[in-house]
Amino acid sequence: MSIGIENTEKEILYNLEADVKSLKKELAETVKAIIDGGYSKCPILLAHADDIAIAQKVIDKAQYSTHFNFSASTLEEMVTRKIILEEKKEEFEKQMRIKAESFCILLVHPDSMKFVFINK
């Protein structure tokens, strides 16, 4: 049974990477707007198949023919909503600085919910 779950997750991550690659410009503009607008130095993108209420949708999968919708949020918002624990915030910021050349994405999928870093 775990093999099926593993393969499903691999497929989900493969589809996510493909979407990020095809939407690189749009996602980079979103991240830049969050930073340049002074909202946060730690933007987080959410990739989700179904609509969610935790962030502002910036990419509609139907409009862009992708596997996922993408929404924009911030580390601060994720802490406020208790998706990231307050005591993990500093560690998370450190990881985001180390992986500054990657998008920080919260994958929200029925078979896999995790944070991933994908190269810009």
Steps between C-alpha positions, in 0.01 A plus 500: 500500500779748580638453148176638354512801730864559415428487124199730541714753685774478235240568231357794697848651547584440132179683397579780744850545355357505148250770600769711670719472191218616270392780738849611606454860378157548662607344830822706508296818447268404787790433737670826394178697560471358854860595582508835318163597645643456849250228593766244589857393432374140511233443234341157484307367204225244550433241232155347520262310274183614678417851615624583850434791731848548646655724236428723202481307173735642235496220240185314398578153366209515251629825353862380474432130426710384796455226761483746789362838596757723667431741784728749670569530870782580740687331780338741745151405379584129527611555862186704579283219359708244698599312185859567607557494873639818659798306638586382145484848344869585547612164361266547205639849427852356505404229247337761277820710504714194421266406214448854372529380140195278547129558536368393840179314427244349732350208310138447606379172355281222645791254460783732603525818705854627540735790445731464200766721345510506121766690304389827344 
